[in-house]
Amino acid sequence: MTETQARHLAQLKNLLAECRHMAAYGEEIWARDTEALEWAIGQLGGEEAGEG
């Protein structure tokens, strides 16, 4: 993984943490965003997407 890819992955993980936080308030759109980000992170090789 290049440095740029690693930086982008880190940004996605930060966004995932924010979405999880917002999803905790019960907003369905945030839950869907969380699922999409988890999938994208997994596709990029960030298997630790489950870490919060």
C-alpha positions in Angstrom: 0.0 0.0 0.0 1.4 3.4 -0.9 1.6 6.3 1.5 -1.3 8.0 -0.3 -3.5 4.9 -0.1 -2.7 4.5 3.6 -3.6 8.2 4.2 -6.9 7.7 2.4 -7.6 4.6 4.4 -7.0 6.4 7.6 -9.3 9.2 6.5 -12.0 6.6 5.7 -11.6 5.1 9.2 -11.9 8.5 10.8 -15.1 9.1 8.8 -16.4 5.6 9.9 -15.9 6.5 13.5 -17.9 9.7 13.0 -20.7 7.8 11.3 -20.8 5.2 14.0 -21.1 8.0 16.6 -24.0 9.6 14.7 -25.6 6.2 14.0 -25.8 5.7 17.8 -28.5 8.4 17.9 -30.7 6.2 15.7 -30.5 8.0 12.4 -30.9 5.3 9.7 -28.9 7.2 7.1 -25.8 7.1 9.3 -26.2 3.4 9.8 -26.3 2.9 6.0 -23.2 5.1 5.6 -21.4 3.1 8.3 -22.2 -0.1 6.4 -20.9 1.4 3.2 -17.7 2.6 4.8 -17.1 -0.7 6.4 -17.4 -2.4 3.0 -15.1 0.1 1.3 -12.5 -0.2 4.0 -12.6 -3.9 3.7 -12.1 -3.7 0.0 -9.1 -1.5 0.4 -7.5 -4.0 2.7 -8.4 -2.4 6.0 -9.7 -5.6 7.7 -9.6 -3.8 11.0 -12.7 -1.8 10.0 -14.4 -3.3 13.1 -12.1 -1.4 15.3 -13.6 1.8 16.6 
